[in-house]
């Protein structure tokens, strides 16, 4: 069972448009409404793969209620933490060539009491499963996936506290965040972190031009406290750098429809496949490749995956130039 934590969830509306013409009236050819947030997407992908997941998040107002309704309709258990502010609503405009323009709202500001309530909810849900793990219909928490940006009111050290409490309770932690909150959390030694190329470059403070640059940066992040690094390199595949070795995975994609949630789908595939080693990396690559070929933030089902198209190797193409070079902006 995989528990996810999304400190800044959203209600996401995606519109497919023929072209993005500034100042003009745009007529959408299709639209979707989905529960959003990186941890939410991980739960959606885990559920689509047929595994049990519980999504913990702060929710408020009518958008928050709709997020619960949408997730419940997808068979996902939700552990909401009530907050005074309304959950944010985001908009994405998707063009036929795969270009995506996103407008992300800031979201509510959490009080100190609400921040502590969110930490306590994670501990309570995890403990409840641990206490009943021997029941016929129960399972212990295999992973806690902590994902996304922190809302206003939460200090960068909030994730570090969450990782420390999770480890004290015996759970493994996967962390997908960036900037000061990532650097602060590394001191609590998360079991795995999942940056993209830009986030990896930001963590080490220099640009990344090649796969070899990404490998060196991932090794530095491990030196700062991460147990392993699963790095998404966009069209150039994914890297897994851990104590067991370095592995590179790639899969061809015929057409990119939307990259929203592709990294989250990758993390879900990785964790659902055990969360370590080349087999888990292969699952991550298969999930990511499938996700970018689906509309909006639709998460791939097993029938969407093509494991045979995935190549995973310990022979790293160090000199391969990154199509989307990481920038420490």
ZAGU-207504 format. One record per residue (C-alpha): z, y, x; residue number from 1; residue in one letter. Coordinates in Angstrom, 3 decimals, always signed. Example, Ala and Ser with C-alpha at 12.3 -4.5 7.8 and 13.67 -1.06 7.14 Angstrom:
+----------+----------+----------+-----+------+
:        Z :        Y :        X :  nr : rest :
+----------+----------+----------+-----+------+
:   +7.800 :   -4.500 :  +12.300 :   1 :    A :
:   +7.140 :   -1.060 :  +13.670 :   2 :    S :
+----------+----------+----------+-----+------+
***
This chain:
+----------+----------+----------+-----+------+
:        Z :        Y :        X :  nr : rest :
+----------+----------+----------+-----+------+
:   +0.000 :   +0.000 :   +0.000 :   1 :    X :
:   -1.006 :   +3.387 :   +1.343 :   2 :    X :
:   +0.974 :   +6.480 :   +0.407 :   3 :    X :
:   -0.776 :   +9.824 :   +0.778 :   4 :    X :
:   +0.712 :  +13.292 :   +1.071 :   5 :    X :
:   -1.349 :  +16.363 :   +0.151 :   6 :    X :
:   +0.684 :  +19.569 :   +0.558 :   7 :    X :
:   -2.113 :  +21.805 :   -0.776 :   8 :    X :
:   -4.094 :  +19.877 :   -3.440 :   9 :    X :
:   -6.842 :  +21.382 :   -5.558 :  10 :    X :
:   -9.078 :  +21.027 :   -8.551 :  11 :    X :
:  -12.625 :  +20.917 :   -7.124 :  12 :    X :
:  -15.764 :  +21.924 :   -9.003 :  13 :    X :
:  -19.080 :  +21.042 :   -7.328 :  14 :    X :
:  -22.394 :  +22.479 :   -8.506 :  15 :    X :
:  -25.769 :  +21.257 :   -7.244 :  16 :    X :
:  -28.218 :  +24.182 :   -7.000 :  17 :    X :
:  -31.927 :  +24.313 :   -5.997 :  18 :    X :
:  -31.186 :  +27.075 :   -3.461 :  19 :    X :
:  -28.388 :  +29.480 :   -2.604 :  20 :    X :
:  -29.859 :  +32.944 :   -3.264 :  21 :    X :
:  -27.312 :  +35.682 :   -2.695 :  22 :    X :
:  -27.015 :  +38.163 :   -5.554 :  23 :    X :
:  -29.027 :  +36.009 :   -7.980 :  24 :    X :
:  -28.048 :  +34.005 :  -11.049 :  25 :    X :
:  -27.910 :  +30.373 :   -9.946 :  26 :    X :
:  -28.590 :  +27.600 :  -12.447 :  27 :    X :
:  -26.939 :  +24.335 :  -11.512 :  28 :    X :
:  -28.873 :  +21.103 :  -11.882 :  29 :    X :
:  -25.673 :  +19.019 :  -11.921 :  30 :    X :
:  -21.930 :  +19.564 :  -11.826 :  31 :    X :
:  -18.786 :  +17.584 :  -11.128 :  32 :    X :
:  -15.056 :  +18.163 :  -11.398 :  33 :    X :
:  -12.777 :  +16.180 :   -9.097 :  34 :    X :
:   -9.177 :  +16.190 :   -7.931 :  35 :    X :
:   -9.255 :  +17.608 :   -4.412 :  36 :    X :
:   -7.380 :  +17.788 :   -1.158 :  37 :    X :
:   -7.709 :  +15.574 :   +1.894 :  38 :    X :
:   -4.842 :  +13.236 :   +1.013 :  39 :    X :
:   -6.055 :  +13.034 :   -2.577 :  40 :    X :
:   -9.479 :  +11.964 :   -1.313 :  41 :    X :
:   -7.902 :   +9.297 :   +0.884 :  42 :    X :
:   -6.086 :   +7.898 :   -2.169 :  43 :    X :
:   -9.312 :   +7.966 :   -4.179 :  44 :    X :
:  -11.165 :   +6.075 :   -1.452 :  45 :    X :
:   -8.343 :   +3.545 :   -1.048 :  46 :    X :
:   -8.308 :   +2.948 :   -4.812 :  47 :    X :
:  -12.113 :   +2.605 :   -4.885 :  48 :    X :
:  -11.747 :   -0.139 :   -2.261 :  49 :    X :
:   -9.348 :   -1.985 :   -4.561 :  50 :    X :
:   -6.074 :   -1.232 :   -2.773 :  51 :    X :
:   -2.901 :   +0.254 :   -4.216 :  52 :    X :
:   -2.071 :   +3.842 :   -3.380 :  53 :    X :
:   +0.421 :   +6.494 :   -4.449 :  54 :    X :
:   -0.456 :  +10.182 :   -4.101 :  55 :    X :
:   +2.439 :  +12.585 :   -3.486 :  56 :    X :
:   +1.685 :  +16.300 :   -3.915 :  57 :    X :
:   +3.027 :  +19.579 :   -5.322 :  58 :    X :
:   +1.414 :  +20.445 :   -8.643 :  59 :    X :
:   +1.702 :  +23.357 :  -11.022 :  60 :    X :
:   +0.068 :  +24.938 :  -14.056 :  61 :    X :
:   -2.936 :  +23.725 :  -16.056 :  62 :    X :
:   -5.017 :  +22.844 :  -12.945 :  63 :    X :
:   -2.165 :  +20.662 :  -11.694 :  64 :    X :
:   -1.964 :  +18.822 :  -14.995 :  65 :    X :
:   -5.706 :  +18.204 :  -14.891 :  66 :    X :
:   -5.445 :  +16.815 :  -11.339 :  67 :    X :
:   -2.884 :  +14.265 :  -12.580 :  68 :    X :
:   -5.114 :  +13.360 :  -15.534 :  69 :    X :
:   -8.171 :  +12.851 :  -13.348 :  70 :    X :
:   -6.321 :  +10.772 :  -10.752 :  71 :    X :
:   -4.606 :   +8.624 :  -13.361 :  72 :    X :
:   -7.997 :   +7.985 :  -14.924 :  73 :    X :
:   -9.130 :   +6.578 :  -11.574 :  74 :    X :
:   -6.191 :   +4.173 :  -11.458 :  75 :    X :
:   -4.217 :   +6.148 :   -8.899 :  76 :    X :
:   -0.468 :   +6.471 :   -9.159 :  77 :    X :
:   +0.700 :  +10.076 :   -8.811 :  78 :    X :
:   +4.146 :  +11.229 :   -7.702 :  79 :    X :
:   +3.982 :  +14.943 :   -8.569 :  80 :    X :
:   +6.454 :  +17.522 :   -7.299 :  81 :    X :
:   +6.655 :  +20.370 :   -9.780 :  82 :    X :
:   +6.155 :  +23.846 :   -8.303 :  83 :    X :
:   +6.163 :  +27.270 :   -9.921 :  84 :    X :
:   +2.671 :  +28.339 :   -8.758 :  85 :    X :
:   -0.572 :  +27.010 :  -10.228 :  86 :    X :
:   -2.572 :  +24.460 :   -8.251 :  87 :    X :
:   -5.632 :  +26.069 :   -6.648 :  88 :    X :
:   -9.197 :  +25.644 :   -7.941 :  89 :    X :
:  -12.049 :  +25.361 :   -5.406 :  90 :    X :
:  -15.814 :  +25.724 :   -5.825 :  91 :    X :
:  -18.591 :  +24.042 :   -3.836 :  92 :    X :
:  -22.338 :  +24.774 :   -4.047 :  93 :    X :
:  -24.518 :  +21.897 :   -2.833 :  94 :    X :
:  -28.184 :  +22.434 :   -1.915 :  95 :    X :
:  -30.838 :  +19.660 :   -1.832 :  96 :    X :
:  -30.954 :  +19.605 :   +1.988 :  97 :    X :
:  -27.246 :  +18.788 :   +2.167 :  98 :    X :
:  -26.074 :  +22.331 :   +2.936 :  99 :    X :
:  -22.724 :  +22.936 :   +1.301 : 100 :    X :
:  -21.112 :  +26.305 :   +0.624 : 101 :    X :
:  -17.423 :  +26.122 :   -0.234 : 102 :    X :
:  -15.008 :  +28.636 :   -1.682 : 103 :    X :
:  -11.429 :  +27.468 :   -1.167 : 104 :    X :
:   -8.638 :  +29.291 :   -2.975 : 105 :    X :
:   -5.380 :  +29.914 :   -1.061 : 106 :    X :
:   -3.155 :  +27.980 :   -3.442 : 107 :    X :
:   +0.448 :  +28.677 :   -4.456 : 108 :    X :
:   +3.224 :  +29.692 :   -2.087 : 109 :    X :
:   +5.965 :  +27.071 :   -1.956 : 110 :    X :
:   +9.610 :  +28.026 :   -1.795 : 111 :    X :
:  +12.023 :  +26.470 :   +0.695 : 112 :    X :
:  +13.456 :  +24.352 :   -2.120 : 113 :    X :
:   +9.980 :  +23.143 :   -3.138 : 114 :    X :
:   +9.140 :  +22.302 :   +0.483 : 115 :    X :
:  +12.284 :  +20.176 :   +0.741 : 116 :    X :
:  +11.544 :  +18.552 :   -2.635 : 117 :    X :
:   +8.152 :  +17.466 :   -1.318 : 118 :    X :
:   +9.733 :  +15.891 :   +1.771 : 119 :    X :
:  +12.315 :  +14.160 :   -0.401 : 120 :    X :
:   +9.637 :  +12.819 :   -2.749 : 121 :    X :
:   +7.820 :  +11.152 :   +0.148 : 122 :    X :
:  +11.048 :   +9.519 :   +1.292 : 123 :    X :
:  +11.953 :   +8.437 :   -2.253 : 124 :    X :
:   +8.597 :   +6.825 :   -3.002 : 125 :    X :
:   +8.501 :   +5.073 :   +0.364 : 126 :    X :
:  +12.070 :   +3.830 :   -0.042 : 127 :    X :
:  +11.379 :   +2.579 :   -3.564 : 128 :    X :
:   +8.566 :   +0.362 :   -2.311 : 129 :    X :
:  +10.582 :   -0.815 :   +0.688 : 130 :    X :
:  +13.481 :   -1.817 :   -1.591 : 131 :    X :
:  +11.199 :   -3.870 :   -3.839 : 132 :    X :
:   +8.822 :   -5.307 :   -1.247 : 133 :    X :
:   +9.973 :   -8.852 :   -1.958 : 134 :    X :
:   +9.156 :   -8.529 :   -5.654 : 135 :    X :
:   +6.146 :  -10.511 :   -6.848 : 136 :    X :
:   +4.292 :   -7.390 :   -7.957 : 137 :    X :
:   +5.345 :   -4.976 :   -5.217 : 138 :    X :
:   +4.369 :   -4.120 :   -1.680 : 139 :    X :
:   +5.863 :   -2.096 :   +1.120 : 140 :    X :
:   +4.204 :   +1.080 :   +2.353 : 141 :    X :
:   +1.829 :   +0.157 :   +5.177 : 142 :    X :
:   +0.825 :   +3.721 :   +6.030 : 143 :    X :
:   +1.716 :   +7.261 :   +5.086 : 144 :    X :
:   -1.371 :   +9.466 :   +5.373 : 145 :    X :
:   -0.446 :  +13.150 :   +5.705 : 146 :    X :
:   -3.538 :  +15.226 :   +5.182 : 147 :    X :
:   -4.849 :  +18.751 :   +4.920 : 148 :    X :
:   -3.762 :  +22.311 :   +5.452 : 149 :    X :
:   -0.270 :  +23.510 :   +4.693 : 150 :    X :
:   +0.175 :  +25.893 :   +1.744 : 151 :    X :
:   +1.797 :  +29.271 :   +2.088 : 152 :    X :
:   +5.548 :  +28.932 :   +2.500 : 153 :    X :
:   +5.436 :  +25.822 :   +4.702 : 154 :    X :
:   +5.999 :  +26.394 :   +8.419 : 155 :    X :
:   +3.731 :  +24.623 :  +10.962 : 156 :    X :
:   +6.693 :  +22.355 :  +11.791 : 157 :    X :
:   +6.755 :  +20.902 :   +8.253 : 158 :    X :
:   +4.453 :  +18.013 :   +9.173 : 159 :    X :
:   +6.548 :  +17.315 :  +12.275 : 160 :    X :
:   +9.611 :  +16.897 :  +10.056 : 161 :    X :
:   +7.680 :  +14.622 :   +7.705 : 162 :    X :
:   +6.493 :  +12.419 :  +10.586 : 163 :    X :
:  +10.034 :  +12.193 :  +11.978 : 164 :    X :
:  +11.491 :  +11.185 :   +8.598 : 165 :    X :
:   +8.721 :   +8.624 :   +7.999 : 166 :    X :
:   +9.305 :   +7.013 :  +11.385 : 167 :    X :
:  +13.041 :   +6.913 :  +10.739 : 168 :    X :
:  +12.263 :   +4.967 :   +7.565 : 169 :    X :
:  +10.041 :   +2.524 :   +9.470 : 170 :    X :
:   +6.651 :   +3.722 :   +8.210 : 171 :    X :
:   +3.518 :   +4.357 :  +10.257 : 172 :    X :
:   +1.932 :   +7.810 :   +9.932 : 173 :    X :
:   -1.685 :   +8.921 :  +10.010 : 174 :    X :
:   -2.066 :  +12.695 :  +10.319 : 175 :    X :
:   -5.171 :  +14.690 :   +9.460 : 176 :    X :
:   -4.531 :  +18.384 :   +9.986 : 177 :    X :
:   -5.385 :  +21.043 :  +12.544 : 178 :    X :
:   -4.235 :  +24.112 :  +14.439 : 179 :    X :
:   -0.545 :  +24.916 :  +14.912 : 180 :    X :
:   +0.587 :  +22.263 :  +12.405 : 181 :    X :
:   -1.215 :  +19.531 :  +14.383 : 182 :    X :
:   +0.195 :  +20.681 :  +17.722 : 183 :    X :
:   +3.709 :  +20.939 :  +16.282 : 184 :    X :
:   +3.478 :  +17.471 :  +14.706 : 185 :    X :
:   +2.377 :  +15.832 :  +17.967 : 186 :    X :
:   +5.928 :  +16.244 :  +19.247 : 187 :    X :
:   +7.023 :  +13.775 :  +16.540 : 188 :    X :
:   +4.439 :  +11.245 :  +17.797 : 189 :    X :
:   +2.272 :  +10.388 :  +14.757 : 190 :    X :
:   +0.740 :   +6.927 :  +15.055 : 191 :    X :
:   -2.785 :   +8.259 :  +14.666 : 192 :    X :
:   -4.439 :  +11.654 :  +14.220 : 193 :    X :
:   -7.925 :  +12.215 :  +12.800 : 194 :    X :
:   -9.541 :  +15.458 :  +13.978 : 195 :    X :
:  -13.186 :  +16.422 :  +13.706 : 196 :    X :
:  -15.010 :  +17.914 :  +16.719 : 197 :    X :
:  -13.928 :  +21.497 :  +15.988 : 198 :    X :
:  -10.304 :  +20.500 :  +15.408 : 199 :    X :
:  -10.281 :  +18.447 :  +18.599 : 200 :    X :
:  -11.725 :  +21.383 :  +20.545 : 201 :    X :
:   -9.121 :  +23.677 :  +19.038 : 202 :    X :
:   -6.315 :  +21.314 :  +20.044 : 203 :    X :
:   -7.329 :  +21.365 :  +23.721 : 204 :    X :
:   -8.542 :  +24.965 :  +23.773 : 205 :    X :
:  -12.096 :  +24.449 :  +25.019 : 206 :    X :
:  -15.570 :  +23.656 :  +23.626 : 207 :    X :
:  -16.875 :  +20.102 :  +23.413 : 208 :    X :
:  -20.558 :  +19.613 :  +24.202 : 209 :    X :
:  -20.823 :  +15.843 :  +24.711 : 210 :    X :
:  -19.250 :  +12.603 :  +23.581 : 211 :    X :
:  -17.604 :  +12.447 :  +27.010 : 212 :    X :
:  -15.989 :  +15.844 :  +26.383 : 213 :    X :
:  -14.625 :  +14.480 :  +23.101 : 214 :    X :
:  -13.200 :  +11.412 :  +24.876 : 215 :    X :
:  -11.378 :  +13.581 :  +27.423 : 216 :    X :
:  -10.010 :  +15.819 :  +24.679 : 217 :    X :
:   -8.800 :  +12.820 :  +22.668 : 218 :    X :
:   -7.029 :  +11.445 :  +25.740 : 219 :    X :
:   -5.282 :  +14.802 :  +26.185 : 220 :    X :
:   -4.172 :  +14.773 :  +22.546 : 221 :    X :
:   -2.750 :  +11.305 :  +23.109 : 222 :    X :
:   -0.911 :  +12.714 :  +26.097 : 223 :    X :
:   +0.656 :  +15.315 :  +23.806 : 224 :    X :
:   +2.115 :  +12.626 :  +21.562 : 225 :    X :
:   -0.512 :  +10.994 :  +19.336 : 226 :    X :
:   -0.463 :   +7.205 :  +19.389 : 227 :    X :
:   -4.223 :   +7.078 :  +18.811 : 228 :    X :
:   -7.052 :   +9.470 :  +17.990 : 229 :    X :
:   -9.794 :   +8.753 :  +15.433 : 230 :    X :
:  -12.292 :  +11.558 :  +16.004 : 231 :    X :
:  -15.086 :  +12.318 :  +13.533 : 232 :    X :
:  -18.151 :  +13.634 :  +15.357 : 233 :    X :
:  -20.341 :  +14.243 :  +12.310 : 234 :    X :
:  -23.861 :  +12.891 :  +12.706 : 235 :    X :
:  -22.904 :  +11.585 :  +16.157 : 236 :    X :
:  -20.491 :   +8.968 :  +14.824 : 237 :    X :
:  -16.792 :   +8.407 :  +15.471 : 238 :    X :
:  -14.502 :   +7.737 :  +18.408 : 239 :    X :
:  -11.327 :   +5.684 :  +18.528 : 240 :    X :
:   -9.137 :   +6.367 :  +21.562 : 241 :    X :
:   -5.927 :   +4.331 :  +21.759 : 242 :    X :
:   -3.790 :   +2.269 :  +24.110 : 243 :    X :
:   -6.061 :   -0.705 :  +23.327 : 244 :    X :
:   -9.136 :   +1.073 :  +24.678 : 245 :    X :
:  -11.922 :   +3.462 :  +23.729 : 246 :    X :
:  -14.529 :   +2.540 :  +21.110 : 247 :    X :
:  -17.542 :   +4.372 :  +19.724 : 248 :    X :
:  -19.006 :   +3.756 :  +16.282 : 249 :    X :
:  -22.210 :   +4.964 :  +14.658 : 250 :    X :
:  -24.357 :   +4.244 :  +11.607 : 251 :    X :
:  -27.737 :   +5.725 :  +10.582 : 252 :    X :
:  -27.810 :   +7.903 :   +7.464 : 253 :    X :
:  -31.118 :   +8.376 :   +5.660 : 254 :    X :
:  -30.155 :  +11.444 :   +3.618 : 255 :    X :
:  -27.034 :  +13.582 :   +3.474 : 256 :    X :
:  -26.183 :  +14.617 :   -0.079 : 257 :    X :
:  -22.670 :  +15.987 :   +0.417 : 258 :    X :
:  -20.212 :  +15.789 :   +3.300 : 259 :    X :
:  -17.213 :  +16.742 :   +1.158 : 260 :    X :
:  -14.502 :  +14.148 :   +1.703 : 261 :    X :
:  -16.531 :  +12.062 :   +4.166 : 262 :    X :
:  -13.823 :  +12.303 :   +6.822 : 263 :    X :
:  -11.204 :  +11.391 :   +4.240 : 264 :    X :
:  -13.223 :   +8.344 :   +3.199 : 265 :    X :
:  -13.418 :   +7.358 :   +6.873 : 266 :    X :
:   -9.656 :   +7.569 :   +7.267 : 267 :    X :
:   -9.146 :   +5.522 :   +4.104 : 268 :    X :
:  -11.495 :   +2.825 :   +5.369 : 269 :    X :
:   -9.751 :   +2.798 :   +8.732 : 270 :    X :
:   -6.263 :   +2.423 :   +7.251 : 271 :    X :
:   -7.306 :   -0.118 :   +4.620 : 272 :    X :
:   -8.769 :   -2.244 :   +7.440 : 273 :    X :
:   -5.453 :   -2.308 :   +9.281 : 274 :    X :
:   -5.461 :   +1.032 :  +11.077 : 275 :    X :
:   -6.216 :   -0.180 :  +14.607 : 276 :    X :
:   -8.958 :   -1.657 :  +16.752 : 277 :    X :
:  -12.770 :   -1.836 :  +16.583 : 278 :    X :
:  -12.843 :   -3.585 :  +13.192 : 279 :    X :
:  -10.953 :   -0.698 :  +11.608 : 280 :    X :
:  -13.307 :   +1.759 :  +13.344 : 281 :    X :
:  -16.275 :   -0.126 :  +11.903 : 282 :    X :
:  -14.794 :   +0.211 :   +8.420 : 283 :    X :
:  -14.216 :   +3.929 :   +9.009 : 284 :    X :
:  -17.838 :   +4.494 :  +10.043 : 285 :    X :
:  -19.162 :   +2.492 :   +7.071 : 286 :    X :
:  -17.050 :   +4.524 :   +4.637 : 287 :    X :
:  -18.048 :   +7.854 :   +6.185 : 288 :    X :
:  -21.761 :   +6.992 :   +6.193 : 289 :    X :
:  -21.593 :   +5.928 :   +2.540 : 290 :    X :
:  -19.647 :   +9.018 :   +1.469 : 291 :    X :
:  -22.188 :  +11.560 :   +2.767 : 292 :    X :
:  -24.888 :   +9.923 :   +0.658 : 293 :    X :
:  -22.916 :  +10.396 :   -2.590 : 294 :    X :
:  -22.676 :  +13.579 :   -4.712 : 295 :    X :
:  -19.759 :  +16.019 :   -4.516 : 296 :    X :
:  -16.610 :  +14.335 :   -3.305 : 297 :    X :
:  -17.371 :  +10.928 :   -4.837 : 298 :    X :
:  -15.638 :   +8.222 :   -2.818 : 299 :    X :
:  -17.597 :   +5.074 :   -1.906 : 300 :    X :
:  -16.995 :   +1.740 :   -3.591 : 301 :    X :
:  -17.443 :   -1.574 :   -1.762 : 302 :    X :
:  -20.975 :   -1.827 :   -3.193 : 303 :    X :
:  -21.875 :   +1.503 :   -1.530 : 304 :    X :
:  -20.992 :   +0.261 :   +1.950 : 305 :    X :
:  -23.446 :   -1.194 :   +4.468 : 306 :    X :
:  -21.321 :   -2.764 :   +7.230 : 307 :    X :
:  -24.425 :   -4.351 :   +8.794 : 308 :    X :
:  -25.748 :   -0.874 :   +9.682 : 309 :    X :
:  -22.653 :   -0.027 :  +11.753 : 310 :    X :
:  -22.611 :   -0.353 :  +15.521 : 311 :    X :
:  -19.273 :   -0.326 :  +17.366 : 312 :    X :
:  -19.178 :   -0.577 :  +21.137 : 313 :    X :
:  -16.863 :   -0.101 :  +24.097 : 314 :    X :
:  -19.837 :   +1.276 :  +26.049 : 315 :    X :
:  -19.377 :   +4.976 :  +25.359 : 316 :    X :
:  -22.453 :   +7.261 :  +25.558 : 317 :    X :
:  -20.527 :   +9.865 :  +27.553 : 318 :    X :
:  -23.556 :  +12.084 :  +28.238 : 319 :    X :
:  -24.780 :  +12.173 :  +24.644 : 320 :    X :
:  -24.913 :  +15.777 :  +23.458 : 321 :    X :
:  -23.048 :  +16.457 :  +20.228 : 322 :    X :
:  -25.298 :  +17.630 :  +17.403 : 323 :    X :
:  -22.415 :  +19.687 :  +16.052 : 324 :    X :
:  -20.638 :  +20.809 :  +19.207 : 325 :    X :
:  -16.902 :  +21.362 :  +18.886 : 326 :    X :
:  -15.763 :  +24.959 :  +19.158 : 327 :    X :
:  -12.111 :  +26.040 :  +19.687 : 328 :    X :
:  -12.482 :  +28.954 :  +17.269 : 329 :    X :
+----------+----------+----------+-----+------+
***
